[in-house]
Amino acid sequence: MPTCQNCGSKWSWKDSFKKLASFRKNMKCNDCGANQYQSMYSRKITSIVVLFPLITIPITVLFNLSLTFVIIIELVLMLVVLLSLPLFLQLTDKEEPLW
């Protein structure tokens, strides 16, 4: 789980998920109120992880699976990816460029 770079407090999964779901650049620490930013490495990893359900669509088509089965697989994968995003969150105290 991510740790505040200012005060060193660990964020819970729930807090991390809320902060990521807000789609803001800066995230305030609940303990010290300092602005925290998602690290460059963390943004790259999360952008790759989010694409994982889309990558599996051609594989399911290749095996000639039924449409309902493909939709169920994709929904489950999307749910797993969304719930696992806070695990990849790393914080920094300054804003970093993506590239």
C-alpha positions as CSV (number, residue, x, y, z in Angstrom):
1,M,0.0,0.0,0.0
2,P,1.2,3.5,-0.7
3,T,3.0,5.5,2.0
4,C,2.9,9.3,2.4
5,Q,6.3,10.8,1.6
6,N,5.7,13.7,4.0
7,C,4.6,12.0,7.3
8,G,5.2,8.3,6.5
9,S,1.7,7.1,7.1
10,K,0.4,4.1,5.2
11,W,-2.8,4.6,3.2
12,S,-5.5,2.0,3.4
13,W,-6.8,0.3,0.3
14,K,-10.1,2.2,0.6
15,D,-8.4,5.6,0.8
16,S,-6.1,4.7,-2.1
17,F,-9.0,3.6,-4.3
18,K,-11.0,6.8,-3.5
19,K,-8.0,9.0,-4.3
20,L,-7.4,7.2,-7.6
21,A,-11.1,7.3,-8.6
22,S,-11.1,11.1,-8.2
23,F,-8.9,11.5,-11.3
24,R,-7.0,14.4,-9.7
25,K,-3.3,15.0,-10.1
26,N,-2.7,15.7,-6.4
27,M,-4.0,13.6,-3.5
28,K,-4.1,14.9,0.0
29,C,-2.8,12.8,2.8
30,N,-5.5,12.1,5.4
31,D,-3.0,12.4,8.3
32,C,-0.9,15.4,7.5
33,G,-2.8,17.1,4.6
34,A,0.3,17.3,2.3
35,N,-0.2,17.0,-1.4
36,Q,1.0,13.7,-2.8
37,Y,1.3,12.7,-6.5
38,Q,1.3,9.4,-8.2
39,S,4.9,8.5,-9.2
40,M,5.9,8.2,-12.9
41,Y,6.5,4.5,-12.5
42,S,3.2,3.9,-10.9
43,R,1.3,5.8,-13.7
44,K,3.0,3.7,-16.3
45,I,2.2,0.4,-14.6
46,T,-1.4,1.3,-13.9
47,S,-1.9,2.4,-17.6
48,I,-0.6,-1.0,-18.7
49,V,-2.7,-2.9,-16.2
50,V,-5.9,-1.1,-17.3
51,L,-5.3,-2.3,-20.9
52,F,-5.2,-6.0,-19.8
53,P,-8.9,-6.7,-20.3
54,L,-8.8,-5.2,-23.8
55,I,-5.8,-7.3,-24.8
56,T,-7.7,-10.5,-23.9
57,I,-10.6,-9.8,-26.3
58,P,-8.7,-11.1,-29.4
59,I,-7.7,-14.2,-27.4
60,T,-11.3,-15.0,-26.6
61,V,-12.3,-14.5,-30.2
62,L,-9.5,-16.8,-31.3
63,F,-11.0,-19.6,-29.3
64,N,-14.4,-19.0,-30.8
65,L,-16.1,-18.5,-27.4
66,S,-19.7,-17.4,-27.2
67,L,-20.5,-13.7,-26.8
68,T,-22.0,-14.1,-23.3
69,F,-18.9,-15.9,-22.1
70,V,-16.6,-13.2,-23.5
71,I,-18.7,-10.5,-21.9
72,I,-18.6,-12.3,-18.5
73,I,-14.8,-12.8,-18.8
74,E,-14.3,-9.2,-19.7
75,L,-16.5,-7.9,-16.8
76,V,-14.7,-10.1,-14.3
77,L,-11.3,-8.9,-15.6
78,M,-12.3,-5.3,-15.5
79,L,-13.5,-5.7,-11.9
80,V,-10.3,-7.4,-10.9
81,V,-8.2,-4.7,-12.5
82,L,-10.1,-1.9,-10.9
83,L,-9.9,-3.5,-7.5
84,S,-6.2,-4.1,-7.8
85,L,-5.2,-0.6,-8.9
86,P,-4.5,0.7,-5.4
87,L,-1.9,-2.1,-5.0
88,F,0.2,-0.4,-7.8
89,L,-0.1,3.1,-6.4
90,Q,3.2,4.7,-5.3
91,L,3.4,8.2,-4.1
92,T,5.9,11.1,-4.4
93,D,5.9,14.5,-2.9
94,K,6.5,16.3,-6.2
95,E,4.8,16.1,-9.5
96,E,6.7,14.1,-12.1
97,P,6.3,14.1,-15.9
98,L,4.9,11.0,-17.4
99,W,7.7,10.5,-19.9
